[in-house]
Amino acid sequence: MLKRFLLSWLSVAIAVALTAWLLPGMDVDGGFLAVVLIAAVWGIINAVLGTILRVLSLPLTLMTLGLFSLVINAILLMITAWIVDRLEVDNFFVALVAALIISVVSTVVLALFTRKTART
């Protein structure tokens, strides 16, 4: 369980770093430790506030076939940028695109990690 948690945290950190490198409106200052900190804060915010937002917006998420969850992730990313001074997100549209990239990249990286560790 701890291994899965650490792999998930690492996959989000890699996704945040890659997104900051790809997306001009999102900046991370401070290198690797800043990315790890951002991933940790976003994970905590996602676990606490994200759960509440997802439950409250369940009807809207169902009506949009799950696309509203991307908006929730963008809001959580904006909150993370507000809390962590090493992360800067220019506007909501950048946060929306960043949330999409982070979600896709972290899912792919986590799948690659778990697939690789399952074989060994």
N, CA, C and O atoms as a GROMACS GRO file, in nm:
protein
  480
    1MET      N    1   0.082  -0.119   0.000
    1MET     CA    2   0.000   0.000   0.000
    1MET      C    3   0.087   0.127   0.000
    1MET      O    4   0.058   0.223  -0.071
    2LEU      N    5   0.194   0.125   0.080
    2LEU     CA    6   0.285   0.239   0.082
    2LEU      C    7   0.355   0.256  -0.052
    2LEU      O    8   0.377   0.368  -0.098
    3LYS      N    9   0.389   0.144  -0.115
    3LYS     CA   10   0.455   0.148  -0.245
    3LYS      C   11   0.362   0.211  -0.349
    3LYS      O   12   0.406   0.293  -0.431
    4ARG      N   13   0.235   0.174  -0.346
    4ARG     CA   14   0.136   0.231  -0.439
    4ARG      C   15   0.121   0.381  -0.417
    4ARG      O   16   0.111   0.458  -0.512
    5PHE      N   17   0.118   0.422  -0.289
    5PHE     CA   18   0.108   0.564  -0.255
    5PHE      C   19   0.227   0.642  -0.309
    5PHE      O   20   0.211   0.747  -0.370
    6LEU      N   21   0.347   0.591  -0.286
    6LEU     CA   22   0.468   0.659  -0.332
    6LEU      C   23   0.476   0.665  -0.485
    6LEU      O   24   0.519   0.765  -0.541
    7LEU      N   25   0.434   0.557  -0.551
    7LEU     CA   26   0.432   0.557  -0.698
    7LEU      C   27   0.332   0.658  -0.751
    7LEU      O   28   0.358   0.726  -0.850
    8SER      N   29   0.217   0.666  -0.686
    8SER     CA   30   0.116   0.763  -0.727
    8SER      C   31   0.167   0.906  -0.708
    8SER      O   32   0.149   0.991  -0.795
    9TRP      N   33   0.231   0.931  -0.595
    9TRP     CA   34   0.287   1.063  -0.567
    9TRP      C   35   0.395   1.098  -0.669
    9TRP      O   36   0.399   1.212  -0.718
   10LEU      N   37   0.481   1.004  -0.701
   10LEU     CA   38   0.587   1.026  -0.799
   10LEU      C   39   0.529   1.050  -0.938
   10LEU      O   40   0.580   1.134  -1.013
   11SER      N   41   0.424   0.978  -0.974
   11SER     CA   42   0.364   0.997  -1.106
   11SER      C   43   0.300   1.136  -1.118
   11SER      O   44   0.307   1.197  -1.224
   12VAL      N   45   0.239   1.185  -1.012
   12VAL     CA   46   0.182   1.321  -1.015
   12VAL      C   47   0.294   1.424  -1.022
   12VAL      O   48   0.282   1.524  -1.093
   13ALA      N   49   0.403   1.400  -0.951
   13ALA     CA   50   0.516   1.493  -0.955
   13ALA      C   51   0.575   1.500  -1.096
   13ALA      O   52   0.607   1.608  -1.146
   14ILE      N   53   0.590   1.384  -1.160
   14ILE     CA   54   0.640   1.382  -1.297
   14ILE      C   55   0.543   1.454  -1.391
   14ILE      O   56   0.585   1.528  -1.480
   15ALA      N   57   0.415   1.432  -1.371
   15ALA     CA   58   0.314   1.497  -1.455
   15ALA      C   59   0.313   1.648  -1.436
   15ALA      O   60   0.298   1.722  -1.534
   16VAL      N   61   0.329   1.695  -1.314
   16VAL     CA   62   0.335   1.839  -1.288
   16VAL      C   63   0.458   1.900  -1.353
   16VAL      O   64   0.450   2.006  -1.414
   17ALA      N   65   0.572   1.833  -1.341
   17ALA     CA   66   0.696   1.884  -1.403
   17ALA      C   67   0.683   1.890  -1.554
   17ALA      O   68   0.722   1.989  -1.616
   18LEU      N   69   0.629   1.786  -1.614
   18LEU     CA   70   0.613   1.783  -1.759
   18LEU      C   71   0.513   1.889  -1.805
   18LEU      O   72   0.533   1.954  -1.908
   19THR      N   73   0.406   1.906  -1.730
   19THR     CA   74   0.306   2.007  -1.766
   19THR      C   75   0.364   2.147  -1.757
   19THR      O   76   0.338   2.230  -1.844
   20ALA      N   77   0.442   2.175  -1.653
   20ALA     CA   78   0.505   2.306  -1.640
   20ALA      C   79   0.604   2.331  -1.753
   20ALA      O   80   0.621   2.445  -1.797
   21TRP      N   81   0.668   2.225  -1.801
   21TRP     CA   82   0.761   2.239  -1.912
   21TRP      C   83   0.688   2.262  -2.044
   21TRP      O   84   0.734   2.339  -2.128
   22LEU      N   85   0.573   2.197  -2.062
   22LEU     CA   86   0.499   2.207  -2.188
   22LEU      C   87   0.412   2.331  -2.197
   22LEU      O   88   0.399   2.390  -2.304
   23LEU      N   89   0.352   2.372  -2.087
   23LEU     CA   90   0.248   2.475  -2.088
   23LEU      C   91   0.307   2.610  -2.048
   23LEU      O   92   0.359   2.624  -1.937
   24PRO      N   93   0.301   2.710  -2.136
   24PRO     CA   94   0.362   2.838  -2.107
   24PRO      C   95   0.298   2.913  -1.989
   24PRO      O   96   0.366   2.995  -1.926
   25GLY      N   97   0.172   2.889  -1.957
   25GLY     CA   98   0.105   2.964  -1.851
   25GLY      C   99   0.119   2.904  -1.713
   25GLY      O  100   0.062   2.955  -1.617
   26MET      N  101   0.195   2.795  -1.702
   26MET     CA  102   0.215   2.730  -1.572
   26MET      C  103   0.364   2.722  -1.544
   26MET      O  104   0.441   2.669  -1.623
   27ASP      N  105   0.404   2.776  -1.428
   27ASP     CA  106   0.546   2.781  -1.393
   27ASP      C  107   0.568   2.719  -1.256
   27ASP      O  108   0.489   2.739  -1.163
   28VAL      N  109   0.677   2.644  -1.245
   28VAL     CA  110   0.720   2.587  -1.117
   28VAL      C  111   0.859   2.641  -1.089
   28VAL      O  112   0.950   2.626  -1.171
   29ASP      N  113   0.875   2.702  -0.973
   29ASP     CA  114   1.005   2.757  -0.933
   29ASP      C  115   1.062   2.670  -0.821
   29ASP      O  116   0.995   2.649  -0.720
   30GLY      N  117   1.184   2.621  -0.839
   30GLY     CA  118   1.248   2.550  -0.730
   30GLY      C  119   1.295   2.410  -0.761
   30GLY      O  120   1.350   2.345  -0.672
   31GLY      N  121   1.276   2.361  -0.879
   31GLY     CA  122   1.329   2.231  -0.916
   31GLY      C  123   1.250   2.113  -0.863
   31GLY      O  124   1.128   2.120  -0.842
   32PHE      N  125   1.323   2.002  -0.843
   32PHE     CA  126   1.260   1.874  -0.809
   32PHE      C  127   1.183   1.878  -0.678
   32PHE      O  128   1.072   1.828  -0.669
   33LEU      N  129   1.243   1.938  -0.575
   33LEU     CA  130   1.176   1.942  -0.445
   33LEU      C  131   1.047   2.023  -0.450
   33LEU      O  132   0.950   1.990  -0.382
   34ALA      N  133   1.046   2.128  -0.529
   34ALA     CA  134   0.924   2.207  -0.545
   34ALA      C  135   0.815   2.125  -0.612
   34ALA      O  136   0.698   2.133  -0.573
   35VAL      N  137   0.852   2.047  -0.712
   35VAL     CA  138   0.754   1.963  -0.782
   35VAL      C  139   0.697   1.858  -0.688
   35VAL      O  140   0.577   1.830  -0.691
   36VAL      N  141   0.783   1.799  -0.605
   36VAL     CA  142   0.738   1.698  -0.508
   36VAL      C  143   0.644   1.763  -0.406
   36VAL      O  144   0.543   1.704  -0.368
   37LEU      N  145   0.678   1.884  -0.361
   37LEU     CA  146   0.592   1.957  -0.267
   37LEU      C  147   0.457   1.988  -0.330
   37LEU      O  148   0.353   1.971  -0.266
   38ILE      N  149   0.458   2.034  -0.454
   38ILE     CA  150   0.333   2.065  -0.523
   38ILE      C  151   0.247   1.941  -0.538
   38ILE      O  152   0.126   1.946  -0.517
   39ALA      N  153   0.308   1.829  -0.573
   39ALA     CA  154   0.233   1.703  -0.586
   39ALA      C  155   0.173   1.662  -0.452
   39ALA      O  156   0.060   1.613  -0.448
   40ALA      N  157   0.247   1.681  -0.343
   40ALA     CA  158   0.196   1.645  -0.211
   40ALA      C  159   0.079   1.734  -0.170
   40ALA      O  160  -0.023   1.685  -0.122
   41VAL      N  161   0.094   1.864  -0.190
   41VAL     CA  162  -0.014   1.957  -0.153
   41VAL      C  163  -0.137   1.932  -0.239
   41VAL      O  164  -0.249   1.933  -0.188
   42TRP      N  165  -0.116   1.910  -0.369
   42TRP     CA  166  -0.230   1.884  -0.455
   42TRP      C  167  -0.300   1.753  -0.417
   42TRP      O  168  -0.422   1.743  -0.424
   43GLY      N  169  -0.222   1.654  -0.376
   43GLY     CA  170  -0.280   1.528  -0.331
   43GLY      C  171  -0.365   1.546  -0.206
   43GLY      O  172  -0.474   1.488  -0.196
   44ILE      N  173  -0.317   1.626  -0.111
   44ILE     CA  174  -0.395   1.650   0.011
   44ILE      C  175  -0.521   1.728  -0.020
   44ILE      O  176  -0.629   1.695   0.030
   45ILE      N  177  -0.508   1.832  -0.101
   45ILE     CA  178  -0.625   1.912  -0.139
   45ILE      C  179  -0.725   1.827  -0.216
   45ILE      O  180  -0.846   1.839  -0.196
   46ASN      N  181  -0.674   1.743  -0.304
   46ASN     CA  182  -0.759   1.654  -0.382
   46ASN      C  183  -0.833   1.555  -0.293
   46ASN      O  184  -0.951   1.527  -0.315
   47ALA      N  185  -0.763   1.503  -0.193
   47ALA     CA  186  -0.826   1.405  -0.103
   47ALA      C  187  -0.932   1.467  -0.015
   47ALA      O  188  -1.037   1.406   0.009
   48VAL      N  189  -0.908   1.587   0.034
   48VAL     CA  190  -1.002   1.650   0.127
   48VAL      C  191  -1.108   1.730   0.053
   48VAL      O  192  -1.226   1.695   0.054
   49LEU      N  193  -1.066   1.838  -0.010
   49LEU     CA  194  -1.160   1.927  -0.076
   49LEU      C  195  -1.216   1.866  -0.205
   49LEU      O  196  -1.333   1.888  -0.238
   50GLY      N  197  -1.133   1.791  -0.276
   50GLY     CA  198  -1.179   1.730  -0.400
   50GLY      C  199  -1.292   1.631  -0.378
   50GLY      O  200  -1.385   1.623  -0.459
   51THR      N  201  -1.284   1.557  -0.269
   51THR     CA  202  -1.390   1.462  -0.238
   51THR      C  203  -1.522   1.534  -0.214
   51THR      O  204  -1.627   1.493  -0.263
   52ILE      N  205  -1.516   1.642  -0.137
   52ILE     CA  206  -1.637   1.720  -0.108
   52ILE      C  207  -1.695   1.778  -0.237
   52ILE      O  208  -1.815   1.770  -0.260
   53LEU      N  209  -1.610   1.838  -0.320
   53LEU     CA  210  -1.657   1.897  -0.446
   53LEU      C  211  -1.716   1.792  -0.540
   53LEU      O  212  -1.816   1.818  -0.606
   54ARG      N  213  -1.654   1.676  -0.546
   54ARG     CA  214  -1.705   1.570  -0.634
   54ARG      C  215  -1.842   1.519  -0.588
   54ARG      O  216  -1.928   1.490  -0.671
   55VAL      N  217  -1.860   1.507  -0.459
   55VAL     CA  218  -1.991   1.462  -0.408
   55VAL      C  219  -2.098   1.568  -0.434
   55VAL      O  220  -2.209   1.535  -0.476
   56LEU      N  221  -2.065   1.694  -0.410
   56LEU     CA  222  -2.162   1.801  -0.432
   56LEU      C  223  -2.196   1.820  -0.579
   56LEU      O  224  -2.309   1.858  -0.612
   57SER      N  225  -2.101   1.794  -0.666
   57SER     CA  226  -2.125   1.818  -0.809
   57SER      C  227  -2.156   1.689  -0.885
   57SER      O  228  -2.147   1.687  -1.007
   58LEU      N  229  -2.191   1.584  -0.815
   58LEU     CA  230  -2.219   1.456  -0.880
   58LEU      C  231  -2.327   1.465  -0.989
   58LEU      O  232  -2.308   1.409  -1.096
   59PRO      N  233  -2.439   1.533  -0.964
   59PRO     CA  234  -2.539   1.542  -1.073
   59PRO      C  235  -2.485   1.612  -1.198
   59PRO      O  236  -2.512   1.570  -1.310
   60LEU      N  237  -2.410   1.719  -1.178
   60LEU     CA  238  -2.353   1.792  -1.292
   60LEU      C  239  -2.248   1.707  -1.363
   60LEU      O  240  -2.237   1.711  -1.486
   61THR      N  241  -2.171   1.633  -1.287
   61THR     CA  242  -2.071   1.545  -1.347
   61THR      C  243  -2.138   1.435  -1.429
   61THR      O  244  -2.090   1.400  -1.537
   62LEU      N  245  -2.247   1.382  -1.379
   62LEU     CA  246  -2.320   1.279  -1.454
   62LEU      C  247  -2.383   1.336  -1.581
   62LEU      O  248  -2.384   1.271  -1.685
   63MET      N  249  -2.435   1.459  -1.572
   63MET     CA  250  -2.497   1.521  -1.689
   63MET      C  251  -2.395   1.552  -1.798
   63MET      O  252  -2.428   1.549  -1.917
   64THR      N  253  -2.271   1.580  -1.759
   64THR     CA  254  -2.167   1.611  -1.858
   64THR      C  255  -2.082   1.489  -1.891
   64THR      O  256  -1.976   1.501  -1.953
   65LEU      N  257  -2.128   1.372  -1.849
   65LEU     CA  258  -2.058   1.246  -1.873
   65LEU      C  259  -1.915   1.247  -1.820
   65LEU      O  260  -1.824   1.192  -1.882
   66GLY      N  261  -1.896   1.310  -1.705
   66GLY     CA  262  -1.768   1.310  -1.638
   66GLY      C  263  -1.677   1.426  -1.671
   66GLY      O  264  -1.572   1.442  -1.608
   67LEU      N  265  -1.714   1.509  -1.767
   67LEU     CA  266  -1.625   1.619  -1.806
   67LEU      C  267  -1.615   1.727  -1.699
   67LEU      O  268  -1.516   1.800  -1.695
   68PHE      N  269  -1.715   1.739  -1.614
   68PHE     CA  270  -1.709   1.840  -1.509
   68PHE      C  271  -1.600   1.807  -1.406
   68PHE      O  272  -1.554   1.896  -1.335
   69SER      N  273  -1.559   1.682  -1.399
   69SER     CA  274  -1.450   1.646  -1.308
   69SER      C  275  -1.320   1.715  -1.349
   69SER      O  276  -1.233   1.741  -1.265
   70LEU      N  277  -1.306   1.744  -1.476
   70LEU     CA  278  -1.190   1.819  -1.524
   70LEU      C  279  -1.193   1.962  -1.470
   70LEU      O  280  -1.089   2.018  -1.435
   71VAL      N  281  -1.311   2.022  -1.465
   71VAL     CA  282  -1.326   2.156  -1.408
   71VAL      C  283  -1.291   2.154  -1.259
   71VAL      O  284  -1.227   2.246  -1.209
   72ILE      N  285  -1.334   2.050  -1.190
   72ILE     CA  286  -1.301   2.037  -1.047
   72ILE      C  287  -1.150   2.025  -1.029
   72ILE      O  288  -1.094   2.088  -0.940
   73ASN      N  289  -1.084   1.946  -1.113
   73ASN     CA  290  -0.938   1.934  -1.105
   73ASN      C  291  -0.870   2.067  -1.132
   73ASN      O  292  -0.768   2.098  -1.070
   74ALA      N  293  -0.924   2.146  -1.225
   74ALA     CA  294  -0.867   2.279  -1.253
   74ALA      C  295  -0.883   2.370  -1.132
   74ALA      O  296  -0.792   2.446  -1.098
   75ILE      N  297  -0.998   2.364  -1.067
   75ILE     CA  298  -1.020   2.445  -0.946
   75ILE      C  299  -0.922   2.403  -0.837
   75ILE      O  300  -0.865   2.488  -0.769
   76LEU      N  301  -0.903   2.273  -0.820
   76LEU     CA  302  -0.809   2.224  -0.719
   76LEU      C  303  -0.666   2.265  -0.751
   76LEU      O  304  -0.587   2.292  -0.660
   77LEU      N  305  -0.631   2.269  -0.878
   77LEU     CA  306  -0.499   2.314  -0.918
   77LEU      C  307  -0.480   2.463  -0.888
   77LEU      O  308  -0.373   2.505  -0.845
   78MET      N  309  -0.584   2.542  -0.912
   78MET     CA  310  -0.578   2.685  -0.879
   78MET      C  311  -0.563   2.706  -0.728
   78MET      O  312  -0.489   2.794  -0.685
   79ILE      N  313  -0.632   2.627  -0.649
   79ILE     CA  314  -0.620   2.636  -0.504
   79ILE      C  315  -0.478   2.597  -0.461
   79ILE      O  316  -0.420   2.660  -0.372
   80THR      N  317  -0.423   2.494  -0.524
   80THR     CA  318  -0.285   2.453  -0.494
   80THR      C  319  -0.188   2.565  -0.528
   80THR      O  320  -0.094   2.591  -0.452
   81ALA      N  321  -0.208   2.631  -0.641
   81ALA     CA  322  -0.121   2.743  -0.679
   81ALA      C  323  -0.136   2.859  -0.581
   81ALA      O  324  -0.040   2.933  -0.558
   82TRP      N  325  -0.254   2.876  -0.525
   82TRP     CA  326  -0.276   2.982  -0.427
   82TRP      C  327  -0.203   2.952  -0.296
   82TRP      O  328  -0.154   3.042  -0.229
   83ILE      N  329  -0.198   2.823  -0.259
   83ILE     CA  330  -0.134   2.782  -0.134
   83ILE      C  331   0.018   2.775  -0.148
   83ILE      O  332   0.091   2.825  -0.063
   84VAL      N  333   0.065   2.711  -0.254
   84VAL     CA  334   0.210   2.690  -0.273
   84VAL      C  335   0.264   2.805  -0.358
   84VAL      O  336   0.221   2.825  -0.472
   85ASP      N  337   0.357   2.879  -0.303
   85ASP     CA  338   0.410   2.996  -0.376
   85ASP      C  339   0.506   2.957  -0.488
   85ASP      O  340   0.544   3.043  -0.568
   86ARG      N  341   0.546   2.832  -0.496
   86ARG     CA  342   0.637   2.787  -0.603
   86ARG      C  343   0.564   2.748  -0.731
   86ARG      O  344   0.627   2.718  -0.832
   87LEU      N  345   0.432   2.748  -0.727
   87LEU     CA  346   0.351   2.715  -0.844
   87LEU      C  347   0.273   2.837  -0.887
   87LEU      O  348   0.209   2.903  -0.806
   88GLU      N  349   0.280   2.867  -1.016
   88GLU     CA  350   0.207   2.981  -1.070
   88GLU      C  351   0.126   2.935  -1.191
   88GLU      O  352   0.180   2.878  -1.286
   89VAL      N  353  -0.004   2.959  -1.185
   89VAL     CA  354  -0.094   2.928  -1.296
   89VAL      C  355  -0.159   3.059  -1.337
   89VAL      O  356  -0.220   3.127  -1.254
   90ASP      N  357  -0.146   3.096  -1.465
   90ASP     CA  358  -0.188   3.228  -1.510
   90ASP      C  359  -0.338   3.252  -1.500
   90ASP      O  360  -0.380   3.355  -1.447
   91ASN      N  361  -0.418   3.159  -1.550
   91ASN     CA  362  -0.563   3.180  -1.548
   91ASN      C  363  -0.635   3.045  -1.546
   91ASN      O  364  -0.571   2.940  -1.543
   92PHE      N  365  -0.768   3.050  -1.547
   92PHE     CA  366  -0.845   2.928  -1.535
   92PHE      C  367  -0.831   2.839  -1.658
   92PHE      O  368  -0.829   2.717  -1.645
   93PHE      N  369  -0.822   2.898  -1.776
   93PHE     CA  370  -0.806   2.817  -1.897
   93PHE      C  371  -0.675   2.738  -1.893
   93PHE      O  372  -0.671   2.621  -1.932
   94VAL      N  373  -0.568   2.802  -1.846
   94VAL     CA  374  -0.440   2.733  -1.831
   94VAL      C  375  -0.454   2.621  -1.729
   94VAL      O  376  -0.401   2.512  -1.748
   95ALA      N  377  -0.525   2.647  -1.620
   95ALA     CA  378  -0.547   2.544  -1.518
   95ALA      C  379  -0.627   2.428  -1.574
   95ALA      O  380  -0.602   2.312  -1.539
   96LEU      N  381  -0.724   2.457  -1.661
   96LEU     CA  382  -0.805   2.352  -1.723
   96LEU      C  383  -0.720   2.262  -1.813
   96LEU      O  384  -0.729   2.140  -1.806
   97VAL      N  385  -0.637   2.324  -1.896
   97VAL     CA  386  -0.549   2.247  -1.985
   97VAL      C  387  -0.445   2.171  -1.902
   97VAL      O  388  -0.413   2.056  -1.930
   98ALA      N  389  -0.392   2.237  -1.798
   98ALA     CA  390  -0.293   2.172  -1.712
   98ALA      C  391  -0.353   2.054  -1.639
   98ALA      O  392  -0.288   1.950  -1.625
   99ALA      N  393  -0.476   2.067  -1.592
   99ALA     CA  394  -0.543   1.955  -1.524
   99ALA      C  395  -0.561   1.837  -1.618
   99ALA      O  396  -0.546   1.722  -1.577
  100LEU      N  397  -0.593   1.866  -1.741
  100LEU     CA  398  -0.608   1.758  -1.840
  100LEU      C  399  -0.474   1.688  -1.865
  100LEU      O  400  -0.468   1.565  -1.866
  101ILE      N  401  -0.369   1.766  -1.884
  101ILE     CA  402  -0.237   1.708  -1.910
  101ILE      C  403  -0.188   1.629  -1.789
  101ILE      O  404  -0.138   1.518  -1.803
  102ILE      N  405  -0.204   1.686  -1.670
  102ILE     CA  406  -0.159   1.618  -1.548
  102ILE      C  407  -0.235   1.488  -1.529
  102ILE      O  408  -0.176   1.387  -1.491
  103SER      N  409  -0.365   1.489  -1.554
  103SER     CA  410  -0.444   1.368  -1.537
  103SER      C  411  -0.399   1.257  -1.633
  103SER      O  412  -0.382   1.142  -1.592
  104VAL      N  413  -0.380   1.293  -1.758
  104VAL     CA  414  -0.341   1.194  -1.858
  104VAL      C  415  -0.200   1.142  -1.830
  104VAL      O  416  -0.176   1.022  -1.830
  105VAL      N  417  -0.106   1.233  -1.808
  105VAL     CA  418   0.034   1.193  -1.789
  105VAL      C  419   0.050   1.111  -1.661
  105VAL      O  420   0.120   1.010  -1.661
  106SER      N  421  -0.014   1.153  -1.552
  106SER     CA  422   0.001   1.078  -1.428
  106SER      C  423  -0.061   0.940  -1.438
  106SER      O  424  -0.009   0.844  -1.380
  107THR      N  425  -0.170   0.927  -1.511
  107THR     CA  426  -0.231   0.796  -1.532
  107THR      C  427  -0.140   0.705  -1.613
  107THR      O  428  -0.124   0.587  -1.580
  108VAL      N  429  -0.081   0.759  -1.719
  108VAL     CA  430   0.008   0.680  -1.803
  108VAL      C  431   0.134   0.641  -1.726
  108VAL      O  432   0.177   0.525  -1.731
  109VAL      N  433   0.194   0.736  -1.654
  109VAL     CA  434   0.316   0.707  -1.579
  109VAL      C  435   0.287   0.604  -1.469
  109VAL      O  436   0.366   0.512  -1.448
  110LEU      N  437   0.176   0.619  -1.398
  110LEU     CA  438   0.141   0.523  -1.294
  110LEU      C  439   0.116   0.384  -1.353
  110LEU      O  440   0.155   0.283  -1.294
  111ALA      N  441   0.052   0.380  -1.468
  111ALA     CA  442   0.030   0.250  -1.534
  111ALA      C  443   0.162   0.187  -1.574
  111ALA      O  444   0.178   0.065  -1.561
  112LEU      N  445   0.256   0.265  -1.623
  112LEU     CA  446   0.387   0.212  -1.660
  112LEU      C  447   0.463   0.162  -1.538
  112LEU      O  448   0.526   0.057  -1.542
  113PHE      N  449   0.458   0.238  -1.428
  113PHE     CA  450   0.525   0.197  -1.305
  113PHE      C  451   0.465   0.070  -1.248
  113PHE      O  452   0.538  -0.021  -1.210
  114THR      N  453   0.334   0.064  -1.241
  114THR     CA  454   0.270  -0.053  -1.180
  114THR      C  455   0.285  -0.175  -1.270
  114THR      O  456   0.296  -0.288  -1.221
  115ARG      N  457   0.287  -0.154  -1.400
  115ARG     CA  458   0.306  -0.266  -1.492
  115ARG      C  459   0.447  -0.322  -1.480
  115ARG      O  460   0.470  -0.443  -1.482
  116LYS      N  461   0.543  -0.229  -1.467
  116LYS     CA  462   0.683  -0.270  -1.455
  116LYS      C  463   0.707  -0.341  -1.322
  116LYS      O  464   0.778  -0.441  -1.317
  117THR      N  465   0.649  -0.290  -1.214
  117THR     CA  466   0.670  -0.354  -1.083
  117THR      C  467   0.590  -0.482  -1.069
  117THR      O  468   0.627  -0.568  -0.988
  118ALA      N  469   0.484  -0.498  -1.145
  118ALA     CA  470   0.406  -0.622  -1.137
  118ALA      C  471   0.483  -0.738  -1.201
  118ALA      O  472   0.467  -0.852  -1.159
  119ARG      N  473   0.565  -0.710  -1.300
  119ARG     CA  474   0.643  -0.814  -1.368
  119ARG      C  475   0.760  -0.861  -1.284
  119ARG      O  476   0.802  -0.977  -1.295
  120THR      N  477   0.812  -0.773  -1.202
  120THR     CA  478   0.932  -0.811  -1.124
  120THR      C  479   0.897  -0.879  -0.996
  120THR      O  480   0.986  -0.917  -0.920
   0.00000   0.00000   0.00000
